[in-house]
Amino acid sequence: MNELLEKIIQAHGGFDLWSAHDKVEATVVNGGGFFRFKGMPQDTLSRTFDSLAS
């Protein structure tokens, strides 16, 4: 593991905390001022993604 990744994991609870979990889930909404500024279409539907740890 590189030094930056070690610092990030430590700042967010440490490796033992993250190792205790076997799944990550996130809900994403694609929209906001940045997308309008770039001329990209707005998509206000929320989507949930998950990933199991290997």
Jmol script that loads the backbone (N, CA, C; Angstrom):
load data "model"
ATOM      1  N   MET A   1       0.854  -1.170   0.000  1.00  0.00           N
ATOM      2  CA  MET A   1       0.000   0.000   0.000  1.00  0.00           C
ATOM      3  C   MET A   1       0.899   1.232   0.000  1.00  0.00           C
ATOM      4  N   ASN A   2       0.536   2.226  -0.820  1.00  0.00           N
ATOM      5  CA  ASN A   2       1.403   3.404  -0.858  1.00  0.00           C
ATOM      6  C   ASN A   2       1.115   4.336   0.322  1.00  0.00           C
ATOM      7  N   GLU A   3       2.018   5.268   0.551  1.00  0.00           N
ATOM      8  CA  GLU A   3       1.958   6.136   1.728  1.00  0.00           C
ATOM      9  C   GLU A   3       0.703   7.006   1.750  1.00  0.00           C
ATOM     10  N   LEU A   4       0.310   7.549   0.596  1.00  0.00           N
ATOM     11  CA  LEU A   4      -0.886   8.387   0.545  1.00  0.00           C
ATOM     12  C   LEU A   4      -2.129   7.587   0.912  1.00  0.00           C
ATOM     13  N   LEU A   5      -2.266   6.392   0.367  1.00  0.00           N
ATOM     14  CA  LEU A   5      -3.416   5.549   0.685  1.00  0.00           C
ATOM     15  C   LEU A   5      -3.439   5.200   2.168  1.00  0.00           C
ATOM     16  N   GLU A   6      -2.301   4.912   2.757  1.00  0.00           N
ATOM     17  CA  GLU A   6      -2.226   4.624   4.189  1.00  0.00           C
ATOM     18  C   GLU A   6      -2.714   5.814   5.010  1.00  0.00           C
ATOM     19  N   LYS A   7      -2.319   7.031   4.622  1.00  0.00           N
ATOM     20  CA  LYS A   7      -2.757   8.232   5.338  1.00  0.00           C
ATOM     21  C   LYS A   7      -4.264   8.434   5.214  1.00  0.00           C
ATOM     22  N   ILE A   8      -4.799   8.191   4.041  1.00  0.00           N
ATOM     23  CA  ILE A   8      -6.240   8.356   3.826  1.00  0.00           C
ATOM     24  C   ILE A   8      -7.022   7.362   4.667  1.00  0.00           C
ATOM     25  N   ILE A   9      -6.609   6.112   4.649  1.00  0.00           N
ATOM     26  CA  ILE A   9      -7.304   5.080   5.440  1.00  0.00           C
ATOM     27  C   ILE A   9      -7.208   5.400   6.924  1.00  0.00           C
ATOM     28  N   GLN A  10      -6.050   5.815   7.390  1.00  0.00           N
ATOM     29  CA  GLN A  10      -5.869   6.162   8.801  1.00  0.00           C
ATOM     30  C   GLN A  10      -6.760   7.341   9.192  1.00  0.00           C
ATOM     31  N   ALA A  11      -6.878   8.321   8.311  1.00  0.00           N
ATOM     32  CA  ALA A  11      -7.699   9.500   8.607  1.00  0.00           C
ATOM     33  C   ALA A  11      -9.186   9.172   8.656  1.00  0.00           C
ATOM     34  N   HIS A  12      -9.563   8.036   8.098  1.00  0.00           N
ATOM     35  CA  HIS A  12     -10.976   7.648   8.055  1.00  0.00           C
ATOM     36  C   HIS A  12     -11.256   6.396   8.878  1.00  0.00           C
ATOM     37  N   GLY A  13     -10.548   6.222   9.972  1.00  0.00           N
ATOM     38  CA  GLY A  13     -10.870   5.165  10.913  1.00  0.00           C
ATOM     39  C   GLY A  13      -9.867   4.039  11.006  1.00  0.00           C
ATOM     40  N   GLY A  14      -8.936   3.962  10.086  1.00  0.00           N
ATOM     41  CA  GLY A  14      -7.916   2.928  10.145  1.00  0.00           C
ATOM     42  C   GLY A  14      -8.310   1.648   9.403  1.00  0.00           C
ATOM     43  N   PHE A  15      -7.304   0.859   9.091  1.00  0.00           N
ATOM     44  CA  PHE A  15      -7.489  -0.361   8.299  1.00  0.00           C
ATOM     45  C   PHE A  15      -8.358  -1.385   9.015  1.00  0.00           C
ATOM     46  N   ASP A  16      -8.220  -1.505  10.336  1.00  0.00           N
ATOM     47  CA  ASP A  16      -9.035  -2.480  11.074  1.00  0.00           C
ATOM     48  C   ASP A  16     -10.518  -2.185  10.938  1.00  0.00           C
ATOM     49  N   LEU A  17     -10.886  -0.904  11.006  1.00  0.00           N
ATOM     50  CA  LEU A  17     -12.289  -0.528  10.843  1.00  0.00           C
ATOM     51  C   LEU A  17     -12.797  -0.915   9.457  1.00  0.00           C
ATOM     52  N   TRP A  18     -12.027  -0.556   8.418  1.00  0.00           N
ATOM     53  CA  TRP A  18     -12.461  -0.842   7.053  1.00  0.00           C
ATOM     54  C   TRP A  18     -12.444  -2.334   6.763  1.00  0.00           C
ATOM     55  N   SER A  19     -11.554  -3.080   7.381  1.00  0.00           N
ATOM     56  CA  SER A  19     -11.483  -4.530   7.169  1.00  0.00           C
ATOM     57  C   SER A  19     -12.666  -5.255   7.797  1.00  0.00           C
ATOM     58  N   ALA A  20     -13.324  -4.613   8.745  1.00  0.00           N
ATOM     59  CA  ALA A  20     -14.455  -5.243   9.428  1.00  0.00           C
ATOM     60  C   ALA A  20     -15.710  -5.273   8.561  1.00  0.00           C
ATOM     61  N   HIS A  21     -15.703  -4.574   7.429  1.00  0.00           N
ATOM     62  CA  HIS A  21     -16.877  -4.490   6.559  1.00  0.00           C
ATOM     63  C   HIS A  21     -16.638  -5.279   5.277  1.00  0.00           C
ATOM     64  N   ASP A  22     -17.722  -5.815   4.716  1.00  0.00           N
ATOM     65  CA  ASP A  22     -17.570  -6.590   3.490  1.00  0.00           C
ATOM     66  C   ASP A  22     -18.323  -5.998   2.305  1.00  0.00           C
ATOM     67  N   LYS A  23     -18.937  -4.820   2.492  1.00  0.00           N
ATOM     68  CA  LYS A  23     -19.708  -4.209   1.411  1.00  0.00           C
ATOM     69  C   LYS A  23     -19.665  -2.686   1.521  1.00  0.00           C
ATOM     70  N   VAL A  24     -19.592  -2.023   0.360  1.00  0.00           N
ATOM     71  CA  VAL A  24     -19.662  -0.568   0.279  1.00  0.00           C
ATOM     72  C   VAL A  24     -20.856  -0.227  -0.604  1.00  0.00           C
ATOM     73  N   GLU A  25     -21.646   0.771  -0.189  1.00  0.00           N
ATOM     74  CA  GLU A  25     -22.808   1.185  -0.965  1.00  0.00           C
ATOM     75  C   GLU A  25     -22.814   2.703  -1.069  1.00  0.00           C
ATOM     76  N   ALA A  26     -23.162   3.217  -2.262  1.00  0.00           N
ATOM     77  CA  ALA A  26     -23.219   4.663  -2.478  1.00  0.00           C
ATOM     78  C   ALA A  26     -24.439   5.002  -3.328  1.00  0.00           C
ATOM     79  N   THR A  27     -25.080   6.121  -3.004  1.00  0.00           N
ATOM     80  CA  THR A  27     -26.166   6.643  -3.820  1.00  0.00           C
ATOM     81  C   THR A  27     -25.657   7.890  -4.520  1.00  0.00           C
ATOM     82  N   VAL A  28     -25.837   7.943  -5.842  1.00  0.00           N
ATOM     83  CA  VAL A  28     -25.274   9.012  -6.660  1.00  0.00           C
ATOM     84  C   VAL A  28     -26.394   9.712  -7.425  1.00  0.00           C
ATOM     85  N   VAL A  29     -26.353  11.044  -7.432  1.00  0.00           N
ATOM     86  CA  VAL A  29     -27.247  11.850  -8.259  1.00  0.00           C
ATOM     87  C   VAL A  29     -26.367  12.699  -9.166  1.00  0.00           C
ATOM     88  N   ASN A  30     -26.582  12.611 -10.466  1.00  0.00           N
ATOM     89  CA  ASN A  30     -25.781  13.324 -11.452  1.00  0.00           C
ATOM     90  C   ASN A  30     -26.508  14.611 -11.807  1.00  0.00           C
ATOM     91  N   GLY A  31     -26.072  15.715 -11.246  1.00  0.00           N
ATOM     92  CA  GLY A  31     -26.700  16.997 -11.540  1.00  0.00           C
ATOM     93  C   GLY A  31     -26.006  18.108 -10.806  1.00  0.00           C
ATOM     94  N   GLY A  32     -26.517  19.298 -10.958  1.00  0.00           N
ATOM     95  CA  GLY A  32     -25.963  20.439 -10.263  1.00  0.00           C
ATOM     96  C   GLY A  32     -25.394  21.473 -11.216  1.00  0.00           C
ATOM     97  N   GLY A  33     -24.911  22.555 -10.645  1.00  0.00           N
ATOM     98  CA  GLY A  33     -24.426  23.687 -11.419  1.00  0.00           C
ATOM     99  C   GLY A  33     -23.279  23.363 -12.353  1.00  0.00           C
ATOM    100  N   PHE A  34     -22.380  22.495 -11.934  1.00  0.00           N
ATOM    101  CA  PHE A  34     -21.227  22.164 -12.776  1.00  0.00           C
ATOM    102  C   PHE A  34     -21.669  21.561 -14.096  1.00  0.00           C
ATOM    103  N   PHE A  35     -22.642  20.656 -14.053  1.00  0.00           N
ATOM    104  CA  PHE A  35     -23.101  20.003 -15.274  1.00  0.00           C
ATOM    105  C   PHE A  35     -23.804  20.999 -16.200  1.00  0.00           C
ATOM    106  N   ARG A  36     -24.591  21.903 -15.637  1.00  0.00           N
ATOM    107  CA  ARG A  36     -25.225  22.950 -16.451  1.00  0.00           C
ATOM    108  C   ARG A  36     -24.157  23.835 -17.090  1.00  0.00           C
ATOM    109  N   PHE A  37     -23.152  24.205 -16.320  1.00  0.00           N
ATOM    110  CA  PHE A  37     -22.062  25.051 -16.809  1.00  0.00           C
ATOM    111  C   PHE A  37     -21.350  24.408 -17.996  1.00  0.00           C
ATOM    112  N   LYS A  38     -21.166  23.105 -17.940  1.00  0.00           N
ATOM    113  CA  LYS A  38     -20.479  22.368 -19.008  1.00  0.00           C
ATOM    114  C   LYS A  38     -21.411  22.001 -20.161  1.00  0.00           C
ATOM    115  N   GLY A  39     -22.707  22.338 -20.033  1.00  0.00           N
ATOM    116  CA  GLY A  39     -23.655  22.035 -21.100  1.00  0.00           C
ATOM    117  C   GLY A  39     -24.052  20.568 -21.158  1.00  0.00           C
ATOM    118  N   MET A  40     -23.877  19.855 -20.051  1.00  0.00           N
ATOM    119  CA  MET A  40     -24.224  18.436 -20.007  1.00  0.00           C
ATOM    120  C   MET A  40     -25.674  18.283 -19.563  1.00  0.00           C
ATOM    121  N   PRO A  41     -26.343  17.258 -20.072  1.00  0.00           N
ATOM    122  CA  PRO A  41     -27.743  17.056 -19.672  1.00  0.00           C
ATOM    123  C   PRO A  41     -27.864  16.731 -18.183  1.00  0.00           C
ATOM    124  N   GLN A  42     -28.947  17.208 -17.572  1.00  0.00           N
ATOM    125  CA  GLN A  42     -29.213  16.951 -16.161  1.00  0.00           C
ATOM    126  C   GLN A  42     -29.910  15.611 -16.002  1.00  0.00           C
ATOM    127  N   ASP A  43     -29.510  14.860 -15.031  1.00  0.00           N
ATOM    128  CA  ASP A  43     -30.119  13.567 -14.716  1.00  0.00           C
ATOM    129  C   ASP A  43     -30.338  13.554 -13.210  1.00  0.00           C
ATOM    130  N   THR A  44     -31.562  13.791 -12.768  1.00  0.00           N
ATOM    131  CA  THR A  44     -31.825  13.906 -11.337  1.00  0.00           C
ATOM    132  C   THR A  44     -32.250  12.587 -10.692  1.00  0.00           C
ATOM    133  N   LEU A  45     -32.235  11.496 -11.453  1.00  0.00           N
ATOM    134  CA  LEU A  45     -32.547  10.193 -10.864  1.00  0.00           C
ATOM    135  C   LEU A  45     -31.397   9.737  -9.980  1.00  0.00           C
ATOM    136  N   SER A  46     -31.715   9.251  -8.801  1.00  0.00           N
ATOM    137  CA  SER A  46     -30.652   8.730  -7.941  1.00  0.00           C
ATOM    138  C   SER A  46     -30.418   7.260  -8.274  1.00  0.00           C
ATOM    139  N   ARG A  47     -29.187   6.849  -8.192  1.00  0.00           N
ATOM    140  CA  ARG A  47     -28.805   5.466  -8.463  1.00  0.00           C
ATOM    141  C   ARG A  47     -27.975   4.960  -7.298  1.00  0.00           C
ATOM    142  N   THR A  48     -28.224   3.727  -6.918  1.00  0.00           N
ATOM    143  CA  THR A  48     -27.480   3.121  -5.816  1.00  0.00           C
ATOM    144  C   THR A  48     -26.564   2.046  -6.362  1.00  0.00           C
ATOM    145  N   PHE A  49     -25.306   2.096  -5.975  1.00  0.00           N
ATOM    146  CA  PHE A  49     -24.303   1.124  -6.385  1.00  0.00           C
ATOM    147  C   PHE A  49     -23.758   0.445  -5.146  1.00  0.00           C
ATOM    148  N   ASP A  50     -23.415  -0.821  -5.291  1.00  0.00           N
ATOM    149  CA  ASP A  50     -22.740  -1.496  -4.179  1.00  0.00           C
ATOM    150  C   ASP A  50     -21.642  -2.389  -4.710  1.00  0.00           C
ATOM    151  N   SER A  51     -20.720  -2.693  -3.848  1.00  0.00           N
ATOM    152  CA  SER A  51     -19.599  -3.538  -4.208  1.00  0.00           C
ATOM    153  C   SER A  51     -19.226  -4.405  -3.009  1.00  0.00           C
ATOM    154  N   LEU A  52     -19.040  -5.677  -3.261  1.00  0.00           N
ATOM    155  CA  LEU A  52     -18.601  -6.585  -2.207  1.00  0.00           C
ATOM    156  C   LEU A  52     -17.082  -6.613  -2.169  1.00  0.00           C
ATOM    157  N   ALA A  53     -16.518  -6.676  -0.991  1.00  0.00           N
ATOM    158  CA  ALA A  53     -15.065  -6.763  -0.848  1.00  0.00           C
ATOM    159  C   ALA A  53     -14.604  -8.146  -1.283  1.00  0.00           C
ATOM    160  N   SER A  54     -13.425  -8.193  -1.850  1.00  0.00           N
ATOM    161  CA  SER A  54     -12.889  -9.490  -2.288  1.00  0.00           C
ATOM    162  C   SER A  54     -11.903 -10.019  -1.275  1.00  0.00           C
TER     163      SER A  54
END
end "model"
wireframe off; spacefill off
backbone 0.3
color backbone group
